[in-house]
Amino acid sequence: MQKVIVIGGGAAGIASAVHLARAGKKVTILEGGERLGRKLSATGNGQGNVTNLHVDATHYFSDDLPKVARALACFGYRDTVEFLESMGGIFLPDSRGRVYPASRQASAVTDLFRFELERLGVEVYTGVHVEEIFANSKLRVTWEGGSMSADAIVLAAGGKAAPNYGTDGSAYRLAEKFGHTVTPLTPALVQLKCDPTLVRGLKGIRIEGGVCVLRKGKLLHEGRGDVLFTESGISGDAIFRASSYCRDGDVLEIDLLPDVDEARLARILAHGEGERTLLCVLPNGLSRFLYKKANGDRSLLIRLIKCFPLPITGNLGFVRAQVTKGGIPLAETDENLQSAFCKGLYFAGEILNVDGECGGYNLQWAFTSAYLAAKGVISC
Ligand SMILES: Cc1cc2nc3c(=O)[nH]c(=O)nc-3n(C[C@H](O)[C@H](O)[C@H](O)COP(=O)(O)OP(=O)(O)OC[C@H]3O[C@@H](n4cnc5c(N)ncnc54)[C@H](O)[C@@H]3O)c2cc1C
């Protein structure tokens, strides 16, 4: 029987292990941490936003978007929902197309995988941090005090973001040894920083806002969603999405009241009673902050509400980022994500140079790439 080692017990690793074991392969997962799916259990603020009804390649960044599109055509959001439900769960979309387990518990998704892996007899070793891969007549992996051989390997050891979940970027080295390159790595889906004095007093205020990213006046991205003011900057899903397009020196312009156009706002403010009117329009702390900043200038107040400018000075880095932008180029893999340099070595998940927007797109990539890698192993 063909033996397969899966390196990494995150979303991509455990999903590929399920596909492989269902196809009758003898599968072993080697996970460096103490538990499978630790990051998966923390996703979506603990609610597990596993995919999105609007999945297509336009929501991704990669060196090879046509390949991402072909991959998603093979295994898209419907396949993900079907796959997860085949293990016993129920998954439902919210009004923005984000798909969650009905229980809204990400840990329940990890449990589905754990039970299925157990049922299929997949061997799981935790606390095993793979240090090297060797390719001779067979493939072999080594770790401190141990080694194991296999006919195929799925390298699903994640990227560099969120190192407290076991992903510090050290896994790229396992592939570089075979001649793979790694594109520049930057944190993505991450809180943005600005001059703290610009948001002083706003910490904790959350609104639904429109967000534009501008570089030297040129519009790079426009989105809408949760905006949360923090001590040193700005967070929320609209900001995470914007962070994929944004670098230091860019300016965010936030529409703090996206459902009310400027003319209507001007009418409301002209007929209302100054600060009291504003208190009915925006959260208290934000109203007071803006009113004070406008200092009696109504047109400035309207500009601040519809186009609140925040020059970006950085982000909170890999430690706080949800995903890694960059990785092993898709161009160095075949259609089933097999290494162009090492036969039998497949990649899945965030280790590849594919990252998605906020909203379930990254887990969808983990599941899509897991399916493709498993399909590649199964068909050879
Ligand atoms: C807080 C947070 C919330 C998120 N929320 C969402 C969300 O709601 N929706 C969404 O789509 N995406 C979300 N993401 C992103 C998503 O979780 C990741 O893109 C996805 O989990 C990547 O899956 P992966 O299997 O490729 O990598 P990971 O899940 O990172 O798994 C990689 C695993 O490999 C192990 N490993 C690393 N090196 C080795 C080694 N040498 N040997 C053995 N094991 C090793 C690690 O310990 C880790 O368990 C979130 C991320 C974070 C951090």
The ligand as a Gaussian input file, in Angstrom:
#p B3LYP/6-31G(d) Opt

LIG

0 1
 C       -6.261000      34.132000      14.396000
 C       -6.503000      33.666000      12.983000
 C       -7.803000      33.691000      12.487000
 C       -8.031000      33.270000      11.155000
 N       -9.307000      33.252000      10.713000
 C       -9.560000      32.800000       9.459000
 C      -10.895000      32.647000       8.994000
 O      -11.877000      32.879000       9.749000
 N      -11.080000      32.202000       7.721000
 C      -10.036000      31.903000       6.899000
 O      -10.261000      31.514000       5.739000
 N       -8.760000      31.986000       7.325000
 C       -8.503000      32.406000       8.580000
 N       -7.203000      32.472000       9.027000
 C       -6.119000      31.990000       8.130000
 C       -6.119000      30.462000       8.088000
 O       -6.263000      29.972000       9.402000
 C       -4.811000      29.918000       7.485000
 O       -4.619000      30.486000       6.212000
 C       -4.870000      28.394000       7.366000
 O       -5.056000      27.825000       8.645000
 C       -3.594000      27.841000       6.741000
 O       -3.645000      26.442000       6.813000
 P       -2.331000      25.569000       6.667000
 O       -2.747000      24.175000       6.980000
 O       -1.674000      25.861000       5.388000
 O       -1.353000      26.101000       7.780000
 P       -1.507000      26.103000       9.372000
 O       -2.925000      26.067000       9.765000
 O       -0.674000      27.229000       9.811000
 O       -0.869000      24.701000       9.792000
 C        0.477000      24.404000       9.631000
 C        0.865000      23.405000      10.692000
 O        2.167000      22.905000      10.407000
 C        2.867000      22.731000      11.622000
 N        4.300000      22.774000      11.319000
 C        5.054000      23.825000      10.926000
 N        6.321000      23.441000      10.681000
 C        6.371000      22.099000      10.918000
 C        7.400000      21.131000      10.838000
 N        8.639000      21.455000      10.427000
 N        7.119000      19.851000      11.184000
 C        5.861000      19.501000      11.597000
 N        4.841000      20.380000      11.679000
 C        5.087000      21.668000      11.338000
 C        2.390000      23.878000      12.486000
 O        2.560000      23.579000      13.866000
 C        0.924000      24.004000      12.079000
 O        0.072000      23.255000      12.918000
 C       -6.944000      32.869000      10.337000
 C       -5.650000      32.860000      10.858000
 C       -5.429000      33.262000      12.173000
 C       -4.030000      33.235000      12.715000

